[in-house]
Amino acid sequence: MWTLKRREAAGNGGGPATADLSSEFSGSDEQLAAEIKRLSELNRRRSSHDRERMLLHLRNLAGIRLVAAPSERPAHPQPDFTALPEAGQLPEVTPAQLTPQLLRAGILRHGCVLVRGLVPRAAASRFAKQIERSFDQRERHDSGQRFNDGYYSGFTPDPRCGEEVSPNWIKSGGGLLAVDSPVLSFELLELFADAGISSLAHAYLGEPLLIAATKTTLRKADPSVAGAWHQDGAFMGQVNALNVWLSLSRCGDEAPGLDIVPRRLDHHVTAQTDEAWLDHMVSQRMAEQAAGEIPILRPIFEPGDALLFDELFLHKTASEAEMPKPRFAIENWFFGPSAFPATYAPLAV
């Protein structure tokens, strides 16, 4: 089913024979899903960088098929407002309390839901170390040294996707795209599955899950990198989406966190005014106006805490130059195929 060729990794020498990632999968949708499941199980038993690269390729092909198949956008779960905590302007819940119905209620009332300990602290801290390793391997790659291409190797989506992004732009913002690290791409989906995050997102969106090549980012946010107010829907368009912003280190005080407007907005706030010079950026004045009488918040996150929200949520990276530490985090958008951003490269979850 797959042809083999010799892989050449810049700065890494010739690699072992591997599947030709330019090829299409000739089987049915069901056979493609089964192959992804089979390779994933093999990789759990014994990891292989070539297999992890192949899984990214197959997930991209499966994502393209899902987006191409006609489907109606489903309704969100009925909101359960009675399940929301009565106190506070920001709903904080435990994983045991979290349901799709509570999540919908929190988004409709507060714009988001904060889940304490959504991922076990030890697992979050371990993943932060893996991000550090991927960043180190990217530096070795960029400086022409030998590097581990399992931890960093640029992902090329299927040419039908038409998605391009500058690696330097992602790097300058303190990020590394998960798809550019085959090891961490696999571990990320395993982390989400083990924590019940994928199941929650599936139930909330009501359809098969997709991620986008440029909307799942591994962060090591340096305090020197300033944030900007934004709503992701301003550049993603009309989508069926859920963001999982997962902290992997303590942040909000000793490291950059998030400034948030904890209220539901049903529109895009006027952008590109005052100091906000890009067409999707919202100024501080406009953010305060959108917040109204509700204070802008800067929560303190511990490793494993997560903020869940949709494309209308107004937020920014909360960074102060005097903060002593960087912040490690995962920023992941789940999408439904019925309303997937047209210019993005889809990968089936």
C-alpha positions as CSV (number, residue, x, y, z in Angstrom):
1,M,0.0,0.0,0.0
2,W,2.9,2.3,0.7
3,T,6.1,2.9,-1.3
4,L,9.4,3.3,0.5
5,K,12.1,5.9,-0.1
6,R,15.3,7.1,1.6
7,R,14.6,10.0,4.0
8,E,17.1,12.8,4.1
9,A,17.0,15.1,7.2
10,A,19.0,18.3,6.9
11,G,21.7,18.3,9.5
12,N,20.8,14.7,10.5
13,G,22.3,12.7,7.7
14,G,20.4,10.0,5.8
15,G,17.5,8.4,7.7
16,P,16.1,4.9,7.5
17,A,13.8,3.8,4.7
18,T,10.3,5.2,5.4
19,A,6.9,5.5,3.8
20,D,6.5,8.0,0.9
21,L,4.5,10.7,2.5
22,S,3.6,12.2,-0.8
23,S,1.3,9.2,-1.5
24,E,-2.4,8.9,-1.2
25,F,-4.2,6.2,0.8
26,S,-6.0,3.9,-1.6
27,G,-8.4,2.4,0.9
28,S,-11.8,3.5,2.1
29,D,-12.5,5.9,4.9
30,E,-13.0,3.0,7.3
31,Q,-9.8,1.4,6.2
32,L,-7.9,4.7,6.7
33,A,-9.3,5.0,10.2
34,A,-8.4,1.4,11.0
35,E,-4.8,2.0,9.8
36,I,-4.5,5.1,12.0
37,K,-5.7,3.0,14.9
38,R,-3.4,0.1,14.1
39,L,-0.3,2.3,13.8
40,S,-1.2,4.2,17.0
41,E,-1.4,0.9,18.9
42,L,1.9,-0.2,17.6
43,N,3.5,3.1,18.6
44,R,2.1,2.8,22.1
45,R,4.0,-0.5,22.4
46,R,7.2,0.8,20.8
47,S,7.6,4.3,19.6
48,S,9.0,5.0,16.1
49,H,9.6,8.5,14.6
50,D,8.9,7.2,11.1
51,R,5.6,5.8,12.4
52,E,4.7,9.1,14.1
53,R,5.4,10.9,10.9
54,M,3.2,8.5,9.0
55,L,0.4,9.0,11.5
56,L,0.6,12.8,10.9
57,H,0.3,12.2,7.2
58,L,-2.6,9.8,7.5
59,R,-4.4,12.1,9.9
60,N,-4.0,14.8,7.4
61,L,-5.5,12.7,4.6
62,A,-8.4,11.6,6.9
63,G,-9.0,15.2,7.8
64,I,-9.2,16.2,4.2
65,R,-11.8,13.5,3.6
66,L,-13.9,14.6,6.6
67,V,-13.9,18.2,5.5
68,A,-14.8,17.2,1.9
69,A,-17.8,15.1,3.0
70,P,-21.1,17.1,3.2
71,S,-22.3,17.5,6.8
72,E,-24.7,19.8,8.7
73,R,-23.4,21.7,11.6
74,P,-24.8,20.1,14.8
75,A,-26.3,21.9,17.7
76,H,-24.3,22.3,20.9
77,P,-25.4,20.4,24.0
78,Q,-28.2,22.0,26.0
79,P,-26.5,24.3,28.6
80,D,-26.8,23.2,32.3
81,F,-26.7,26.6,34.1
82,T,-27.6,24.9,37.4
83,A,-24.3,23.0,37.4
84,L,-22.2,26.2,37.3
85,P,-20.6,27.4,40.6
86,E,-22.7,30.1,42.2
87,A,-19.8,32.2,43.4
88,G,-17.2,34.1,41.4
89,Q,-17.0,35.7,38.0
90,L,-15.0,32.8,36.5
91,P,-16.5,29.3,36.8
92,E,-13.9,26.9,38.3
93,V,-14.7,23.2,38.2
94,T,-13.0,19.8,38.7
95,P,-12.7,17.2,36.0
96,A,-15.4,15.1,37.8
97,Q,-17.8,18.1,37.5
98,L,-17.1,18.9,33.9
99,T,-19.8,17.8,31.4
100,P,-20.5,19.1,27.8
101,Q,-23.7,20.7,29.3
102,L,-21.8,22.5,32.0
103,L,-19.2,23.6,29.5
104,R,-21.8,25.1,27.2
105,A,-23.4,26.9,30.1
106,G,-20.0,28.4,31.2
107,I,-19.2,29.6,27.7
108,L,-22.6,31.2,27.3
109,R,-22.5,32.9,30.6
110,H,-18.8,33.6,31.2
111,G,-17.1,33.0,27.9
112,C,-15.0,30.2,29.3
113,V,-14.7,27.5,32.0
114,L,-11.6,27.0,34.2
115,V,-10.9,23.3,35.0
116,R,-8.5,22.7,37.8
117,G,-6.4,19.6,37.3
118,L,-7.8,18.5,34.0
119,V,-4.5,16.8,33.4
120,P,-2.5,15.2,36.2
121,R,0.2,17.5,37.4
122,A,3.0,15.0,36.8
123,A,1.9,14.4,33.2
124,A,1.7,18.2,32.6
125,S,5.2,18.7,34.0
126,R,6.6,15.8,32.0
127,F,5.1,17.3,28.8
128,A,6.7,20.7,29.6
129,K,10.1,18.9,29.6
130,Q,9.3,17.4,26.2
131,I,8.5,20.8,24.8
132,E,11.8,22.1,26.1
133,R,13.5,19.2,24.3
134,S,11.7,20.0,21.1
135,F,12.7,23.6,21.3
136,D,16.3,22.6,21.8
137,Q,16.3,20.3,18.8
138,R,14.8,23.2,16.7
139,E,17.7,25.4,17.8
140,R,20.2,22.7,16.7
141,H,18.4,22.3,13.4
142,D,18.4,26.1,12.8
143,S,22.1,26.4,13.6
144,G,23.1,23.6,11.3
145,Q,23.9,21.1,14.0
146,R,22.9,17.4,14.2
147,F,19.4,17.1,15.7
148,N,16.8,14.6,16.5
149,D,14.2,14.8,13.8
150,G,11.6,13.0,15.9
151,Y,11.5,16.0,18.1
152,Y,11.7,18.6,15.3
153,S,11.1,18.2,11.6
154,G,8.9,20.5,9.6
155,F,5.5,19.1,8.7
156,T,4.3,19.6,5.1
157,P,0.6,19.2,4.7
158,D,-1.0,17.7,1.7
159,P,-0.8,20.2,-1.2
160,R,-4.6,20.3,-1.4
161,C,-4.8,22.1,1.9
162,G,-3.0,25.2,0.7
163,E,-1.9,26.2,4.2
164,E,1.4,27.9,4.7
165,V,2.9,29.5,7.9
166,S,6.3,31.0,8.6
167,P,8.3,29.0,11.1
168,N,10.1,32.2,12.1
169,W,6.7,33.8,13.0
170,I,5.8,30.9,15.2
171,K,9.2,30.8,16.8
172,S,9.3,34.6,17.5
173,G,6.0,34.2,19.4
174,G,7.5,31.6,21.7
175,G,5.8,28.7,20.0
176,L,6.4,25.5,18.1
177,L,3.7,23.8,16.0
178,A,2.9,20.4,17.4
179,V,2.9,18.9,13.9
180,D,6.6,19.9,13.6
181,S,7.4,17.5,16.4
182,P,6.2,14.0,15.4
183,V,7.0,12.7,18.9
184,L,5.0,15.4,20.7
185,S,2.1,15.2,18.2
186,F,1.6,11.6,19.1
187,E,2.1,12.2,22.8
188,L,-0.3,15.2,22.8
189,L,-3.2,13.2,21.4
190,E,-2.5,10.4,23.9
191,L,-2.5,13.0,26.7
192,F,-5.8,14.4,25.5
193,A,-7.4,10.9,25.2
194,D,-6.2,9.8,28.7
195,A,-7.6,13.0,30.3
196,G,-10.9,12.6,28.6
197,I,-10.4,15.9,26.7
198,S,-11.0,14.4,23.3
199,S,-14.2,12.7,24.4
200,L,-15.4,16.0,26.0
201,A,-14.7,17.9,22.8
202,H,-16.4,15.3,20.6
203,A,-19.5,15.5,22.8
204,Y,-19.5,19.3,22.8
205,L,-19.0,19.8,19.1
206,G,-21.2,16.9,18.2
207,E,-19.2,15.6,15.3
208,P,-15.8,14.0,14.5
209,L,-12.8,15.9,15.8
210,L,-10.3,17.7,13.7
211,I,-7.3,19.8,14.6
212,A,-5.4,22.2,12.3
213,A,-1.8,22.1,11.5
214,T,-1.2,25.8,12.6
215,K,-3.7,25.9,15.5
216,T,-2.1,23.4,17.9
217,T,0.9,25.2,19.4
218,L,3.4,24.1,22.0
219,R,4.4,27.2,24.0
220,K,7.4,28.3,25.9
221,A,6.3,31.9,26.5
222,D,9.1,34.2,27.5
223,P,8.1,37.2,29.7
224,S,9.7,39.5,27.1
225,V,7.1,38.6,24.5
226,A,4.1,40.9,24.8
227,G,0.5,39.7,24.2
228,A,-2.3,41.3,22.2
229,W,-6.0,41.1,22.8
230,H,-7.8,39.0,20.2
231,Q,-10.8,36.8,19.4
232,D,-9.7,33.8,17.3
233,G,-12.9,33.9,15.3
234,A,-11.8,37.2,13.8
235,F,-9.4,35.3,11.6
236,M,-10.8,31.8,11.6
237,G,-14.3,32.8,10.4
238,Q,-17.5,30.9,11.2
239,V,-16.3,27.7,12.8
240,N,-17.6,24.9,15.1
241,A,-14.7,25.0,17.5
242,L,-13.4,24.5,21.1
243,N,-10.1,25.7,22.5
244,V,-8.2,23.8,25.1
245,W,-5.6,26.1,26.7
246,L,-3.6,23.8,29.0
247,S,-1.1,25.2,31.4
248,L,2.0,23.0,31.9
249,S,3.7,25.2,34.5
250,R,2.6,27.7,37.1
251,C,1.7,30.9,35.4
252,G,-0.1,34.2,35.8
253,D,2.3,35.5,38.5
254,E,5.8,34.1,38.1
255,A,5.4,33.4,34.4
256,P,3.2,34.8,31.6
257,G,-0.5,33.7,31.9
258,L,-3.7,35.0,30.4
259,D,-5.7,38.2,30.7
260,I,-9.3,37.4,30.0
261,V,-12.7,39.1,29.7
262,P,-14.9,36.7,31.6
263,R,-18.2,37.3,29.9
264,R,-19.9,36.0,26.8
265,L,-19.5,38.2,23.7
266,D,-21.7,37.4,20.8
267,H,-19.9,39.6,18.3
268,H,-16.4,40.5,17.3
269,V,-15.0,43.5,19.2
270,T,-13.8,46.4,17.0
271,A,-10.2,45.7,16.1
272,Q,-7.3,47.8,14.8
273,T,-7.8,50.9,16.9
274,D,-5.4,52.8,19.2
275,E,-2.2,50.8,19.7
276,A,-3.7,47.7,18.0
277,W,-2.2,47.8,14.5
278,L,-3.1,44.4,13.0
279,D,-6.6,43.8,11.7
280,H,-7.4,41.1,14.3
281,M,-5.9,42.9,17.3
282,V,-8.1,44.6,19.9
283,S,-6.8,47.6,21.9
284,Q,-6.7,47.8,25.7
285,R,-9.4,50.5,25.6
286,M,-11.7,48.3,23.5
287,A,-11.1,45.3,25.7
288,E,-12.0,47.3,28.8
289,Q,-15.1,48.6,27.0
290,A,-16.1,45.0,26.1
291,A,-15.7,43.9,29.7
292,G,-17.9,46.7,31.0
293,E,-18.5,46.5,34.7
294,I,-16.9,43.0,34.9
295,P,-13.2,43.2,35.8
296,I,-10.6,41.8,33.5
297,L,-9.1,38.8,35.2
298,R,-5.6,37.2,35.3
299,P,-6.1,33.7,36.8
300,I,-3.2,31.8,38.4
301,F,-2.8,28.4,36.7
302,E,-1.0,25.4,38.1
303,P,0.4,22.6,35.9
304,G,-2.6,20.6,34.5
305,D,-5.1,23.4,34.8
306,A,-7.0,24.3,31.6
307,L,-9.2,27.1,30.3
308,L,-11.8,26.0,27.7
309,F,-13.5,28.6,25.4
310,D,-14.7,29.2,21.9
311,E,-13.8,31.5,19.0
312,L,-15.5,34.6,20.5
313,F,-13.6,34.7,23.7
314,L,-11.6,37.8,24.2
315,H,-8.1,37.2,25.7
316,K,-4.4,37.9,25.5
317,T,-1.1,36.6,26.8
318,A,-0.5,38.3,30.2
319,S,3.2,39.0,30.1
320,E,5.3,41.3,32.3
321,A,9.1,41.8,31.7
322,E,9.9,41.3,35.4
323,M,8.4,37.8,35.5
324,P,11.3,35.4,36.3
325,K,10.1,32.3,34.4
326,P,8.8,31.3,31.0
327,R,5.4,29.7,30.8
328,F,4.9,26.2,29.2
329,A,1.5,25.5,27.8
330,I,-0.5,23.8,25.0
331,E,-2.9,25.8,22.9
332,N,-5.1,23.5,20.9
333,W,-8.2,24.2,18.8
334,F,-10.6,21.3,18.1
335,F,-12.9,21.8,15.1
336,G,-15.8,20.0,13.6
337,P,-15.7,19.2,9.8
338,S,-19.0,20.9,9.2
339,A,-17.4,24.4,9.8
340,F,-13.7,24.0,9.5
341,P,-11.6,27.1,8.5
342,A,-11.1,26.9,4.7
343,T,-7.4,27.9,4.6
344,Y,-6.2,25.5,7.3
345,A,-4.8,22.0,7.0
346,P,-7.0,19.5,8.9
347,L,-5.9,16.5,10.8
348,A,-8.3,13.9,12.1
349,V,-8.1,13.2,15.8
